[in-house]
Amino acid sequence: MKFSTILLVIIVAFNSVSLQASPILLDTVYLDNAWKQVDGPCFASYYKIFEKGCRVSTPTRFRNFYITGEIQGDGYFIKLDSINDLKSLLEGEFTSYYRDGRTQHHSTWKDGALNGELCDYNPDGTLIRKVIYKNGLPHGLSSEFSNGICYQQEFYEGKNLNGYYTMSNPDGLFSKISINENIPILQSPEVSEMLSQYINDVLWKYYIKDGLTVEVSMSRTNDYGKYYRTFVRLTNNSFFPIEINPELFTAAIKDKKGYDRALAIQNAEQYDKRIKRTQNWETALTSISAGLASTQAGYSVSSTNSYGTISYGGNFGTYSGTSTTTTYNASEAIQTQLAMSQSLMNYTENNAKKREARNEGYLKHTTIKPGECLEGYFNILRKDGQTLYIYLNISDAVFQFQFDPAKK
């Protein structure tokens, strides 16, 4: 065989071997509980296996394992810190696991910074937190769960967007909390936020604001004088007690010439004295109770039904059922509604929970505890006019109602 022929055979054979897939080379590092590298398995709680010799521009695949062999994490890095693995720079999706294989954490990374959704889970699969990131900073809705309460706030490039965070739970309680002062917020609603409905032919106007539902109806009465009798139903769906002082309420009427005239509100002491002057107290109580029950008849059914949300974010789902028989999986509902949420929850009538009311009769200075509902009434001295204005001052908020005084 000629030398040139032999050389050709050798070249072809070499190229054939070089074209075969090269075996993947792996490397191993051992890590302690703080994710710092140690010299060997005797001092390690975890170990990391990763591809060796990859190009710098290509993310390197790795897997973390518990020292006992169960998988602990799976992802890619673009830089491996030789001392502290927590300082390694990740790329793409990263998932960590509990020893039984259930997901503990999932996040998305770009150029070593968090970008996208981060979720942490309890061993039973329920959510601990869900945060949206952009370039390493919270950017969007952040939700965290602790002791059955969901805490939410919205971020823009790492800064709180609204100046508050919200609290909510499956029982329908909801509150806004100031970031700077760490105190609950109760804001005055705009008149445009006022809603209305008829119950047994009685017009009720109401607001739902920051966990407080304020419902008002008005009628004309000649009992013990000429008054506008104002029925009020207050539901505290917040986490904090709310103080009610009817002596802070005010009223006015727009007369036929277009002027606003202040109207006197009869306080509880004045009302009691007026009744005692006209008939004995026991008869009056019977009459009042019957009148209030008649006006409130529309609540006899609704108060036994429950409506609520699971927290504090965007377009949240609601649940309903009879309060004595409802069973409710809060964990599943929270995760379902979080998947639907796009922004911080707008607490509307669909989120307000109807509760059994405590009938106070004529309203007095009192406190409504979280989850309580109070109903009662007060009298406004009657004068004719075009528009009746009622202002309920509750905490730092003012709830304004408007009625046509000519209508009963």
N, C-alpha and C positions, 0 to 999 in steps of 0.2 A: 504494500500500500504506500502510495506516495505521501510525502511529508505534508503537502498541502491538503490532502484528503483527511489525514489524521487531525490536523489543526482545525479543520472545519467541523469535524465530529465533536471535538472538545468544546468548541465555541457554542455549538447547538445545545450540547448537554448542559453547559453552564447556564445558558439563557433559560433553558427549560426549568432548572432548579430555582433560578431567581424569580421566575414568573409565578411560582407557587406562593400561596398566601403565607405570610410570615406569622409565626405563632405570637399571640398577645403575651407580653411580659407583664407580670403583676408585682407590685411591691406592697409591703405591709408595715404599718406603724401602730404602736401600742399607746393607749391613752388612759389617763386616770379619771377619777370622778369629775374633775374640773376640766376635762378635755385637753389636758396638757400631756405632751409626749413623754413617755417613760421608756426605759431601756429594754424591757421585756415583759412577757405575760405575767410574771410573778407580781408585778406592781400595777397591773392594768385592770380597768373595769370594762374597757372597750378595745376593739382593734379596727383599723380601717384598711381595706384592700382597694387598690386603685391601679389603673393602667399606668405602666411605666414607659417613659420615653416618648410621650405624645408631643406633638408640635405645640409651641407656645400659644399660637392663635386659636387652637382648638380646645374647647372645654374637656376636661378629663373626667371620665366616669369613675365613681367610687361607690362603695358600700360600707356602712358601719355595722359592726356586729357587737352584741354583748359578749363578754369574755367567755360566756357559757355556750356561745354559738348561734343564738337567735339573732335574726336581722334587726338592726336598730335604725338604720337610715339608708336612703338611696338618693343619689343626685349627681351633680357635676360641679367641679370647681375650676376656676381659672388661675387660682394661686393658692398653694398649700403652705400655710404657716408652719415652719419647722419646729416651733416651740408651743404655741397655743392654737389648737385647731379651731377655736371659736373665732379667731381672726382670719381664717381662710376665706377667700372670696369665692362665692358661689355664682352659678349661672344656670338659668332655667328653673325647672321645678325641683323642689326638694321635699321629701316626705320622711318623717320619722315614725317609729312604731313602738308600741308597748311590747313586752316580752311575748304576749299571746298573739301578736300579729295585728292587733287592732291599731288603726291610725291614731297617732298622738299629735302630729303637727303636719301641716302642709303649707308651703309658701312658694312664691315665684320670685326669681332674682334676675337682675340684669346688670352686668358689669360690677358684680359684687354688692349691689344695693337692692333692697327690697323693692319690687315693682309688681303691683297687682294684689291679689288676695292672700291674706295670712289667716289661717284658722288653727286653733288649738282645741283638742278634744279631751274629755274625761275618759277613763278606762271603759265606761259603759257606752261610749259613742256620742254622748251629748256634748253640746258646744260649750267651751269655756269663753272663747273670744273670737271675733271676726273683725279684722281691720283691713282697710284698703290702703295701699301704699303707692307712692309715686316718687321715684328717685330717692328712695330711702326715708321718706317722710310720710306720715299719715296724711291721706288726701282722699276724703270721702267719709263714708259712714263707719264709725267704730262702735262695736257692740261687745259688752262683756257681761258675764253672768256669775252671780255669787249669792248663795243662800236663797235661791228662788227669785232674785231680783235682777232685772236686766238694766244695765247702765249704758246709755248711748250718747254720743256726741258726734258732731260733724267737723271735719278738719279741712283746711285749705292750705296746702304746702306746709303742713306741720303745725298750724295755728288753729285754735278753736274758732269756728266760723260764727257762732251765735252768742258767745259769752255765757253759755250755760250747758249743762248736760241734763239728761232726763233719766228718771227711774220709773220702772213699771214692773208689774208682776201679773201672773195669770188670774188673780182675783179682781183685776180691773183697776187697781190703784195706779196712779200716774202723778208725777211731780216734776217740775223743772227746778233745777238747782243752779244758783249763780256760781260761776267758776271762781270769781275773785273773792266773794264774801262767803261762799259755801252755805247759803241760806235759801229756802224755797222761794220761788217767784210766783206771784199771782198778779197778772197784768189786767188792766182794764180792757175789755173787748171794744171793738168798733161797733157802732150801731148796725153796720152792714152785716155783722156776724150774728145778729139776732135771728132766731128761727121761731116758727109758730106751728101750732097744731090745735085741732079741736078734739076735746074729750067730752063725750056726752053733751054736745052742743055748747060747750064752754070753751072760749078761746084762751089758750095758754101761749105765752111768749117765753122764750128761754134762750139762755146762753150756755155753752159748754166751753170752759176756759181753764187750762192748767189744772185739770183734775176736779174742778168744781162745776157742778151743774146748778144753775139758778133758774127756776121756773116761776112765773108770775101770771096770775089771772086777776081780773078786776070786775066788780059788780057794784051796783048802786044799792044802798040800804037805808031804810028809815028807822032801823032798830036803835033806840036810845039816841036818836039824832040823825041828821042827814049827813051821810058819809059815802065816800068811795071805799068799799071794803076790798082790800088787796090781799089775796091769798098767795102765799109763798111756799115753795118746796125747794129745799136746799140739800143737795147730795154731795157729800165730801168723798170723792174718789181719789183723794191725794193721800200721801203718806203722813201728813202732818195735821194736827188739830187746827180748826179754823174758828175764830171768835166772831160771833154775831151780836151786834148791838143795834137794835132797832132805833134807838135815839139818835143814831148817826144817819138814818135814812132821811131823805128830803123829797119834796114833791112840789110841782108847779103846774099851772094851767095857762094855756094861751087863750086869752079872752077874745071876744068877737072883734075887737079893734086890733088884734095882733100883738098885744102886750103879754109878756110872761108875768104871772102873778104867783107868788109863793103861797103854798097851802100848808096849813098846820096839820101835823100828824099827831094823833092821839096816842100818848104812851100808855103802858100797861096800868100804871097807877091811876091815871085819869079814867081809863076805861073801867077799872074795877069800881071806882067810886060812883061812876055813872050808873052802872048796873045795880049797885046796892041801893041807890036812891029810887029805883023804879020797881024792883021786885027782888025777892030773896035769891040768894046766891045759888042754891041747888037747882031752882027752876031755870035760872039763866044758863047754868052749865049744860043742862039737858038740851036746851034750845040751841046753844052754840055748837055742841057736839053733833047734833043732828044736821045743822046747816053746813058744817064743815064736811061731814061725811058725804052729804049730797053733792057738794061741789067737787069733792075729791073722788067721786065714785069711779071715775075713769082709771084710777090707779089700782083698784082692787085686783085687777088681773095682771097688769103690767108689772106691779111690784113683786110678784112671785116669779117672774121670769128673769133670767140673768143674761146679760150681754157684756162682752169684754174683749180685750185684746191682750197680747202678750208683751207688749212693750213699746218700750220707749223707742222709732224709725219710720220709714216711708209708708207705702200703701200696705198696711198690715192687715192680716186676716182677722176675722172676729169669730167668736163661738157663741152658741146659745143653747139653752136647755132649761128644764125645770130645776130650780135650785136644790130641791130635796133629793133629786135622783141623778143629777149630772155627774158623769165621770169624765176626767179630762187629763190627757197626757200632755203636760206642759212642755216637756223636753222636745217631743216631736213637733208640737205646734210652733214652738220658738224657732226651730230650724226651718220649718216650712215658711213661716212669715218672714224670716230673715232673707230667705232666697228671693222673696218678692220685693223686699224693701230697696228703695233707691235714695231716700233722703230721710231726715229725722221725722219722727211721727208727728202728723198733724192731728191733734186730739179732737175728734169730731163726735157727732151724736152716735155714730156706729160704735165708738169706743166707750161710751158712757155706760156704766152698769146701773141698772135699776135695782134699788134696795128697799127693804121694808122701812116704812117711815115711822118716826116717833112724833106723835101728834102733840104739839105744844099749846094748842088753842091760841090765845092772844100772845103774840111774840114778845119775849123778854130777852134780856141780855143772857147769852148762853154760849157754850162751846160745842162744836160738832166734831166728834172724834173721827179719825180715819175709818172709812167704810160705813159711817152712819148717815142717815137721812132724817132731816127734820122738816116738819111742815106746820104751818100756822098762818096767822093773818094779822093785819093791823088796819086801822081806820084812818082815812084822810078826810079832813073837813071838806065837804062838798061845795063847790061853786061851779056854775055853768061856764062852758067854754068850748073851744074847738079841739084842743089836743091836751091830754093829760100826760104829764111827764113824771116818772117815778125813778128816783135815783137810790139804789141800794149800795151804800158804802160798806165794803167788806174787806178787811185788812187794808192793803194799799190800793185796792181796785175799786172801780165804780161801775156798776152795771145799770145802764140806762134803758128804761122801757117807755114806750109810747102807746097810749090807748085813745080811742075815740070815746069821750065821756058820755056821749049820748046813747051808746050801745050798752045793753045790759049783759 
